[in-house]
Amino acid sequence: MSPNELKARVGSGLLSFPVTHFDPDYKLNLNSYRRHVEWLSGFGAAALFSAGGTGEFFSLTPQEVGLVTEAAKDVSGDVPIIAGCGYGTALSIETARIVEKVGADGLLLLPHYLTEAPQDGIFAHVKAVCDSTDLGVILYNRANSVANADTVARLADACPNLIGFKDGTGRVDLVRHVTAKLGDRLCYIGGMPTHELFAEGFNGVGVTTYSSAVFNFVPQLAIRFYNAMRSNDSATMESILHTFFFPFAELRDRKAGYPVSIIKAGVDLVGYTPGPVRPPLVDLTGDEKEILRGLIEAVSA
């Protein structure tokens, strides 16, 4: 898939990032992962991210990212697979080359590791990764790697394969500056944890799609909410927010790291056995998992 083809596909619908499946000893469980990705591929997602943030990219080696990406490609059919990529420049380039070799359709470039960086440093890092691959690249603006609108524009000029901008800052002013400055040169993706809580507002500033974590275990609900957003059906969005997303977010916010752990718990509750989260994350307690079960059963009914 060419970068322009990927750009068009990403902007055409809802996105999601399957959790990475592990055995009880934290080794990859690719058979379970394939079964889950194959199921998710039947619900009309525009693309899926292998080894994204909810896929615990931060706990995977570059080789494991390659294995997960290859496994996703095995079963995703015509749904594009965009692989996670990140850490320092050398590791990012190594990962990019590995996933390109196994058939990834694009890259999601997550923030570099640990340190803050000035705009010219972020530019140099992102450009080096884009230059190392023929794949389309989506920049994930988040945490310690936040490019301003001028830097994003410079990158778009310098990197023909930069096709997307994903926001994880929640800063409407920054996102609006980027969308106003670059227009249709990029596709714009919402990337806040449980982005459904932000989707209606960000749709108004040009972020017309987003990655849904809960698509992992309630894909029909996630698609229903996305379609309501795109059709300005505020009544449906408000109903789903009250019955599911607001109480879900309250449970998610009980402990640091739960935005990933709660998704894995949901996947387990619907029968796709993803295994534990890797340390330093921790799993939900039994009582918390029962609360989540009740939310799933309510919306499933």
ABEGO torsion letter per residue (X at the ends): XBAAAAAAAAAABBBBBBBBBBBAAGBBBAAAAAAAAAAAAAAGBABBBBGBAAAGAAABBAAAAAAAAAAAAAAAEABBBBBBBEEBAAAAAAAAAAAAAAGBABBBBBBBBGBBBBAAAAAAAAAAAAAABABBBBBBBBEABBBBAAAAAAAAAABAABABBBBAAGBAAAAAAAAAAAEAABBBBBABBGAAAAAAAAAAAGBABBBBAAAAABAAAAAAAAAAAAAGBAAAAAAAAAAAAAAAAAAAAABBGAAAAAAAAAAAAAGAGAEBBBOABBBBBAAAAAAAAAAAAAAAX
